[in-house]
């Protein structure tokens, strides 16, 4: 069964468009949108299981240049 999560993202303000473009290229990212409020963007990820999801977040998404901080919320 696939695991879904939402990542709330704070970015370096000068790189928002470029950062969104790079996040969209990550396999497993279903969408990413800029948003208003305390976070700059929200992304939806999907993986086969929790281990894959963890690897996706830590080795792919968090490595994108321009991301300052994230909060990952796993869908239940």
PyMOL CGO cylinders between C-alpha atoms (Angstrom):
from pymol import cmd
from pymol.cgo import CYLINDER

trace = [
    CYLINDER, 0.00, 0.00, 0.00, 1.39, 3.40, -0.99, 0.3, 1, 1, 1, 1, 1, 1,
    CYLINDER, 1.39, 3.40, -0.99, 2.28, 5.95, 1.66, 0.3, 1, 1, 1, 1, 1, 1,
    CYLINDER, 2.28, 5.95, 1.66, 1.43, 9.61, 1.09, 0.3, 1, 1, 1, 1, 1, 1,
    CYLINDER, 1.43, 9.61, 1.09, 2.89, 12.66, 2.83, 0.3, 1, 1, 1, 1, 1, 1,
    CYLINDER, 2.89, 12.66, 2.83, 2.71, 16.42, 2.63, 0.3, 1, 1, 1, 1, 1, 1,
    CYLINDER, 2.71, 16.42, 2.63, 5.83, 18.49, 3.15, 0.3, 1, 1, 1, 1, 1, 1,
    CYLINDER, 5.83, 18.49, 3.15, 5.49, 22.09, 4.30, 0.3, 1, 1, 1, 1, 1, 1,
    CYLINDER, 5.49, 22.09, 4.30, 8.51, 23.99, 3.03, 0.3, 1, 1, 1, 1, 1, 1,
    CYLINDER, 8.51, 23.99, 3.03, 10.31, 27.20, 3.98, 0.3, 1, 1, 1, 1, 1, 1,
    CYLINDER, 10.31, 27.20, 3.98, 12.66, 28.45, 1.28, 0.3, 1, 1, 1, 1, 1, 1,
    CYLINDER, 12.66, 28.45, 1.28, 15.36, 31.02, 0.78, 0.3, 1, 1, 1, 1, 1, 1,
    CYLINDER, 15.36, 31.02, 0.78, 13.22, 33.86, -0.57, 0.3, 1, 1, 1, 1, 1, 1,
    CYLINDER, 13.22, 33.86, -0.57, 15.43, 34.68, -3.56, 0.3, 1, 1, 1, 1, 1, 1,
    CYLINDER, 15.43, 34.68, -3.56, 15.17, 31.18, -5.03, 0.3, 1, 1, 1, 1, 1, 1,
    CYLINDER, 15.17, 31.18, -5.03, 11.48, 30.27, -4.80, 0.3, 1, 1, 1, 1, 1, 1,
    CYLINDER, 11.48, 30.27, -4.80, 10.72, 29.71, -8.53, 0.3, 1, 1, 1, 1, 1, 1,
    CYLINDER, 10.72, 29.71, -8.53, 13.93, 27.77, -9.11, 0.3, 1, 1, 1, 1, 1, 1,
    CYLINDER, 13.93, 27.77, -9.11, 13.42, 25.68, -5.97, 0.3, 1, 1, 1, 1, 1, 1,
    CYLINDER, 13.42, 25.68, -5.97, 9.85, 24.77, -6.96, 0.3, 1, 1, 1, 1, 1, 1,
    CYLINDER, 9.85, 24.77, -6.96, 11.09, 23.68, -10.39, 0.3, 1, 1, 1, 1, 1, 1,
    CYLINDER, 11.09, 23.68, -10.39, 13.75, 21.44, -8.85, 0.3, 1, 1, 1, 1, 1, 1,
    CYLINDER, 13.75, 21.44, -8.85, 11.32, 19.87, -6.35, 0.3, 1, 1, 1, 1, 1, 1,
    CYLINDER, 11.32, 19.87, -6.35, 8.92, 19.03, -9.19, 0.3, 1, 1, 1, 1, 1, 1,
    CYLINDER, 8.92, 19.03, -9.19, 11.71, 17.01, -10.86, 0.3, 1, 1, 1, 1, 1, 1,
    CYLINDER, 11.71, 17.01, -10.86, 12.06, 14.62, -7.89, 0.3, 1, 1, 1, 1, 1, 1,
    CYLINDER, 12.06, 14.62, -7.89, 10.54, 11.21, -8.61, 0.3, 1, 1, 1, 1, 1, 1,
    CYLINDER, 10.54, 11.21, -8.61, 7.77, 10.60, -6.07, 0.3, 1, 1, 1, 1, 1, 1,
    CYLINDER, 7.77, 10.60, -6.07, 6.69, 14.25, -5.85, 0.3, 1, 1, 1, 1, 1, 1,
    CYLINDER, 6.69, 14.25, -5.85, 3.09, 14.39, -7.06, 0.3, 1, 1, 1, 1, 1, 1,
    CYLINDER, 3.09, 14.39, -7.06, 2.74, 18.17, -6.85, 0.3, 1, 1, 1, 1, 1, 1,
    CYLINDER, 2.74, 18.17, -6.85, 4.30, 21.23, -5.26, 0.3, 1, 1, 1, 1, 1, 1,
    CYLINDER, 4.30, 21.23, -5.26, 2.63, 24.62, -4.99, 0.3, 1, 1, 1, 1, 1, 1,
    CYLINDER, 2.63, 24.62, -4.99, 3.66, 27.96, -3.55, 0.3, 1, 1, 1, 1, 1, 1,
    CYLINDER, 3.66, 27.96, -3.55, 1.31, 28.95, -0.71, 0.3, 1, 1, 1, 1, 1, 1,
    CYLINDER, 1.31, 28.95, -0.71, 0.66, 31.89, 1.59, 0.3, 1, 1, 1, 1, 1, 1,
    CYLINDER, 0.66, 31.89, 1.59, 1.08, 31.78, 5.35, 0.3, 1, 1, 1, 1, 1, 1,
    CYLINDER, 1.08, 31.78, 5.35, 3.96, 30.59, 7.53, 0.3, 1, 1, 1, 1, 1, 1,
    CYLINDER, 3.96, 30.59, 7.53, 5.31, 28.25, 4.82, 0.3, 1, 1, 1, 1, 1, 1,
    CYLINDER, 5.31, 28.25, 4.82, 6.37, 29.08, 1.26, 0.3, 1, 1, 1, 1, 1, 1,
    CYLINDER, 6.37, 29.08, 1.26, 5.25, 25.86, -0.42, 0.3, 1, 1, 1, 1, 1, 1,
    CYLINDER, 5.25, 25.86, -0.42, 3.55, 22.52, 0.08, 0.3, 1, 1, 1, 1, 1, 1,
    CYLINDER, 3.55, 22.52, 0.08, 4.45, 19.31, -1.73, 0.3, 1, 1, 1, 1, 1, 1,
    CYLINDER, 4.45, 19.31, -1.73, 2.69, 15.96, -1.88, 0.3, 1, 1, 1, 1, 1, 1,
    CYLINDER, 2.69, 15.96, -1.88, 4.89, 12.86, -2.02, 0.3, 1, 1, 1, 1, 1, 1,
    CYLINDER, 4.89, 12.86, -2.02, 4.02, 9.24, -2.59, 0.3, 1, 1, 1, 1, 1, 1,
    CYLINDER, 4.02, 9.24, -2.59, 6.18, 6.18, -1.90, 0.3, 1, 1, 1, 1, 1, 1,
    CYLINDER, 6.18, 6.18, -1.90, 5.73, 2.42, -1.68, 0.3, 1, 1, 1, 1, 1, 1,
    CYLINDER, 5.73, 2.42, -1.68, 6.32, 2.32, 2.10, 0.3, 1, 1, 1, 1, 1, 1,
    CYLINDER, 6.32, 2.32, 2.10, 7.59, 4.38, 5.05, 0.3, 1, 1, 1, 1, 1, 1,
    CYLINDER, 7.59, 4.38, 5.05, 11.23, 3.43, 4.45, 0.3, 1, 1, 1, 1, 1, 1,
    CYLINDER, 11.23, 3.43, 4.45, 11.07, 4.62, 0.85, 0.3, 1, 1, 1, 1, 1, 1,
    CYLINDER, 11.07, 4.62, 0.85, 9.26, 7.78, 1.94, 0.3, 1, 1, 1, 1, 1, 1,
    CYLINDER, 9.26, 7.78, 1.94, 11.97, 8.52, 4.49, 0.3, 1, 1, 1, 1, 1, 1,
    CYLINDER, 11.97, 8.52, 4.49, 14.69, 8.05, 1.88, 0.3, 1, 1, 1, 1, 1, 1,
    CYLINDER, 14.69, 8.05, 1.88, 12.79, 10.21, -0.60, 0.3, 1, 1, 1, 1, 1, 1,
    CYLINDER, 12.79, 10.21, -0.60, 12.54, 13.07, 1.90, 0.3, 1, 1, 1, 1, 1, 1,
    CYLINDER, 12.54, 13.07, 1.90, 16.06, 12.87, 3.30, 0.3, 1, 1, 1, 1, 1, 1,
    CYLINDER, 16.06, 12.87, 3.30, 18.08, 12.02, 0.21, 0.3, 1, 1, 1, 1, 1, 1,
    CYLINDER, 18.08, 12.02, 0.21, 16.15, 13.81, -2.52, 0.3, 1, 1, 1, 1, 1, 1,
    CYLINDER, 16.15, 13.81, -2.52, 13.81, 16.59, -1.36, 0.3, 1, 1, 1, 1, 1, 1,
    CYLINDER, 13.81, 16.59, -1.36, 15.98, 17.98, 1.43, 0.3, 1, 1, 1, 1, 1, 1,
    CYLINDER, 15.98, 17.98, 1.43, 18.97, 18.11, -0.94, 0.3, 1, 1, 1, 1, 1, 1,
    CYLINDER, 18.97, 18.11, -0.94, 17.23, 20.63, -3.25, 0.3, 1, 1, 1, 1, 1, 1,
    CYLINDER, 17.23, 20.63, -3.25, 19.04, 23.95, -3.16, 0.3, 1, 1, 1, 1, 1, 1,
    CYLINDER, 19.04, 23.95, -3.16, 16.93, 26.74, -1.69, 0.3, 1, 1, 1, 1, 1, 1,
    CYLINDER, 16.93, 26.74, -1.69, 15.09, 24.71, 0.96, 0.3, 1, 1, 1, 1, 1, 1,
    CYLINDER, 15.09, 24.71, 0.96, 15.69, 26.18, 4.40, 0.3, 1, 1, 1, 1, 1, 1,
    CYLINDER, 15.69, 26.18, 4.40, 13.35, 24.09, 6.59, 0.3, 1, 1, 1, 1, 1, 1,
    CYLINDER, 13.35, 24.09, 6.59, 10.58, 21.50, 6.21, 0.3, 1, 1, 1, 1, 1, 1,
    CYLINDER, 10.58, 21.50, 6.21, 7.81, 19.84, 8.16, 0.3, 1, 1, 1, 1, 1, 1,
    CYLINDER, 7.81, 19.84, 8.16, 6.71, 16.41, 6.92, 0.3, 1, 1, 1, 1, 1, 1,
    CYLINDER, 6.71, 16.41, 6.92, 3.12, 15.31, 7.61, 0.3, 1, 1, 1, 1, 1, 1,
    CYLINDER, 3.12, 15.31, 7.61, 2.34, 11.68, 6.78, 0.3, 1, 1, 1, 1, 1, 1,
    CYLINDER, 2.34, 11.68, 6.78, -1.26, 11.13, 5.60, 0.3, 1, 1, 1, 1, 1, 1,
    CYLINDER, -1.26, 11.13, 5.60, -3.23, 8.62, 7.67, 0.3, 1, 1, 1, 1, 1, 1,
]
cmd.load_cgo(trace, "trace")
